[in-house]
Structures are given as C-alpha cells and as structure tokens.
Amino acid sequence: MASFKDWMEGARVRTLPAAIAPVLVGTGAAYQVGSGSVIRALLAAGVALAFQIGVNFANDYSDGIRGTDDVRTGPPRLTGGGMASPKTVKYAAFASFAVGALLGLILVALSGTWWLLLAGVVAIIAAWYYTGGDRPYGYMGLGEVFVFVFFGLFATLGTTWTQAGELPASSWLGAVGVGLIACALLMVNNIRDIPTDSLVGKKTLAVRMGDVPARYSFIAMLIIPMILAIVIAIQSPWVLLSLILLPAVLLQARRLLAGAKGRDLIVVLRDTGLIELGYGITLLIGLTI
C-alpha cells in the first residue's frame, strides 16, 4: 500500500513550480495595469496546482498500465512500481481535475469570464490524452507543445485576463518565457529517460531529436526567457531582478554540456523547477513595483 510519501512522489512535487510560476507572472502583469487581485490569483493558483497534480497522476496511471514505467532511472511510480492500484491512481487524477474545475468555476464566476469554462474543459481533455487513450500525443513528441500552451500561454494569460480584463505585452512575453522554462522541465526529464523510452516506443521530443540536440534545446529554453525579461524591463525596469537567476541557468547548462545522465539529471530537474519559480517571483515583483 502506498504511503503518504509515495503519493507525494506520485504528485511529482518537483514539477509543481510549472503550475505556480505562470500565475505569478500573470498576476504581476495584472498589477502592472492596476488591476491585480489576491483572491483571484489564489484561485488561479489552486486551479493550476490541481491540474498539474491531475496530469501527473494521469501520466502515472497511463504509463503504468502500458508498461512504460517498468524500467526507470528515476523514482518508482505508483502504478508502474505496484505501490497503488491503477484504479486508485486514476481516481486520484479525476479527483484532482474535479478540484481544479470547481476552483475554476468560482474564478470565472467572480471575473465574469464564462468563456474560460470551455478552455478549462479543453485543458482537462488535453491533460488526459497526453499519455492516455489509444494514441497519446505525448508519445509522438508533442508533450512540449501541450506544456507550452497550457502551462505557459493559457495559465499566464488566463490569470491576467481574469484579474485585468486585458492582456498587456508583459503578460504575453512572460507567458512565452515561463512556458519555455516549463518545457525545459519536461525536456530534461525526457533526456533522462531517453534509453528506457526508446525501448518501449515512447517517442518523446528528446527521443526524436537525440541526446545532444535535446540538451542544446534545453539550454535554449532557459536562456530565451532571460532575454525576454530584458525586453519586458524596457517598460518595467525592476523586472531585471530576474537576471539574478542567470548563474543558476548557466550552471544547468554546464551540467547538461558535461554529459549529466540518469540520476544526475534529477538534480537538474529540481533546480530547473526552482528557476521557474524564481522567474515567476521576480517577474511578479518587477511588474508590481
């Protein structure tokens, strides 16, 4: 029977900054135009966290029943590791999506943005079929597209819109930046899993690109957001605070170029998550001041 620690591992805590960071950036953009709301920001964060955890449990379930997680270099999964029944993990995913949907309903009711309900439904469907269904698009190398759209553009722009009713340039640029870092999280995870994913036919973007090009793409996904922060700083100079993350970005680049593999990439995964969280915090501060 899975312990509390096992369930926390199944929720993949290292990936949760991908949920919080876009809400921070989107809220900062709303404050920049004088329309920030703490209550709506907290609701958006709840939606994002619930959906992220739901995606993680859904992936655990789908990869587990396919046998994709039978051989892993990372921590064992709930389903694939036999720590919880597939049905229980699937219900945990559905419960997470339900919590996110309820919080999202409250948020759109407060903001009057009812059309976002449709976007939320699309997000849940996309989350399930990332690794679920007969033809999961995550197995076709399209996982980064999903992450960029939903944990970059959708989460950031949706947060700003529900607070400000408009989308300033900082929200768009910040959405691209935070989306790319979220893609970097997925990329480094998939670089680690190239050997095992190749064996089971999971053709992630990292598998399709190959090890070396995937490593360079990871570095680009971290460098470009730093450049975008400089562009945003033309209007909001305090956003330059985000450049304090540059040494950490360069450290991850050096690790990847040095050929880190297997469990060594778990450290890179953790630190990339912290970079994304730092990016969200510094943009929030810089846009709010």
N, C-alpha and C positions, 0 to 999 in steps of 0.2 A: 504493500500500500504506500502511495506517495506521501512523503512528509511535507510539512509547510515549506521547508527549504526547497524541496523538489518542485513544488508548484511555483515558487518564486523564480527558480531557474527556468521553468517552463514558460513563464511570462516574459523571459529574456529581458531582465532589467537593464542590461547594457544598451538595449535599443530604445528605451523609453525617452531619452533626450530628443529623439526624432519626432516625438509627439509634442513635447513641451516647447521646443525651440521655435517652431513656426507661430505658435500662439503668442510668444513673447515678441517676436518681430512684428506680427500683425497688430498687436496691441500698441507697440511703440509707434507704428505708422498712424494709428488712430489718434494717439495723443499728440502727434506732430501737427495734426489738423484740428486739435482742440476738442476731440470727441471720444476720448478714452473712457472705458467703463470697467472697473474692477470686477463687478458681478458678472458681466458678460464675458470677460476674459477668463474668469474661473470656470464658467460653464463651458466655454470653448476648450479649455484645458482638460476638463473632465471628459468631454466628447472625444478629444484626440487620444487621451490615455486609454480610454475604454476600447476604442477602435484598434489602437496599436496592440494592446494585450489580446484582443479578439483575433487579430491577424496572426499573432504569434502562436496562440493555441490552435487556430485553424491549420497553420502550417505544420505544427507538431502532429496533429491528427492525420492530415493528408499524407505527409511524408512518411509517417509511421506505418500506415496501412499499406503503402506502396513498397515499403522495404527500403526506402531511400536512406533512412537513418540507422540501418542495421550496422553499418560500419562508419564510425565517426572519429574525427580527430579532436572535436570539441566535446563539451559536456554532453552526457547522455540525455535523450529526450524522454518525455513522459510516456508517449506511445511506443516509440521505437525501442526504448530501454525497458519496456514492460513494467514501468512503475505505476501506471494507471491504465484503465481500460480505454480503448478507443472511444467508446460511447461517452464516458465521463469527460474526456478531453474535448470531444465535440460539443457537449452540452456547456462546458466552460467557455468555449468560443462563442456559442449562441448567447449565453448569459452576458458576456462582455459586450457583444453587439447590442443587446437589448438595453443595457445601461447607457451606452453611448447614444442610442436612439432616443431614450427618454430625456436625457440631458439636452440633446439637440432640439427636441420638441420644445422644451422650456425656453431655450435660447432663441429659436425663431419666433416663438410667441412674444417674447419681450421685444425683439427687434423688428417684428413685422415682416421678416424676410421669408415668407412661407415657401417661395420657390426653392429655397435651400433644402426643403424636405426631399425633393426629388434627387438632388445632388447627394444627399445622405444615403438614400436607397441605392443609388449607383455605386457609392463608395463601399457599402456592405457587400453588394454582389461582386464587385471587383476584388474585395478582400478575400472572399471565399474561393473564387476561381483562380486566385493567384497560384495556389498549389492544388486546389480541389477540382472535382469534375473529371471528365474524360480527357480533356485537352487543356491542362493547366498552362496558362501563358508564362508562368514563372519558369517552366521547364523549356521554354522556347527562347529564353534570353531577353524577355520583356519585363523582368522584375523591376529594373531601374526606372522604366517608363512609369510603372504603377507608383513607385515610391516618389518620383519627382512630381507627378501630377497631384497625388493625394496628400503626401506629407511635405510637399513644398508649396505648389501653387494653391491647391484647394484649401489647405489648412491655414496658410498665411492670409490669403486674400479673403477667405471666408470670415476669418477673425476680424480683419479690418472692416469689412462691409457690415457685419452685424453691430459694430460699435459706431462707425462713422457714416455709413451710407454712401461712401465714396472710396475710390482706390487711388491714392496718390502714388507717384513714381517710386517712392521709398518702399511701398508695400510690394510692388511688382519686382523691383530689384532685390529686395530682401527675400522674397519668395523664391526667386531663382537661386540665390545664394544658399539659403537654408535647405532647399531641395537638393542641391548638388552635394552638400555635406551628408544628407540622408542617403543619397545614392552611394557616397563613399563608404558609409557604414555597411551597406549591402554588398558592395564590391569587395571589401576586404574580407567579409565573411565568406563570400563565394570563392575568393582566391584561395583561402584556407582549405576549402572543400573541393577544389578542382580535381584532385586524384580520385576521391570517392564519388563525386557527382558524375565524372566521366564514365565510371564503371556501371552506374545504374541508369544512364541515359538522361540525366538531368542536365540539359544544355543551357546553363546559365550564361549570361553575357561574358563572365570570366572564362568559362569553358570555351565559348565560341571564339573569343579573342586570343586566348592563350595566356600563359602566365605573365610573360614580360609586358606585352601591351596592356594587360589588365592592371598591372602595377603602375604603369605610367598614367593610365586613365584615372586611377585612384588619386594620384598626386594632383592631377589637373582639377579633380573635383574638390580638392581642398584649397588650391591656390586661387581659382577663379572667384570664390566668394570673398576672399580678401581684397581682390581688385574691385569687386562690386561695392564693397564697403567704402572704398576710397571715392568711388563715384557718388554714392549716397552722401558722403561727407561734404560734397560741394555745397549742398543746401543745409546740411546738419553736421557741422564740424566735429561735434562730440562723438560721432559715430567712429571716428578714428581710434576710439578706445578699443575697437575690435582688433586692431593691429597688435595688441598685446598677446594675441593668440598665435602670431606668426612663428615664434620659436617652437611652439608645440606642433604646428603644422610641418615645419621643416624637420623636426625630429621624426615624425611619422614617415615623411618622405625618405629620410635617410634609412630608417628601418626597412622600408619596402625595397629600396635600391640595394640594400645589403643582403637581400635574399631571405628575409624572415619567413619562416614556414610553420605550418602546424600550430602547435600551442603558442608559439611566439607571437602569432598574429592575433591571438585573443587579447593580448595587451594592447595592440594597435587598435583593435575593435573597441575596447574600453576607452582608450584615450581619444579616439575619433568621436565617440559619443559625448565625451566631456568637452571637446572642441565645439561640437554643435550646440551644446547647452551654453557654453561661453559666448558663442556667436549670438545666440538669442538674447542673452542677458545684456551684452554690451550694446547691441542694436536697440534694445528696449531703453536702456539708459540714454544712449546717444540721441535717439529720436525724441525722447520725452523732455530732455533738458532744454 
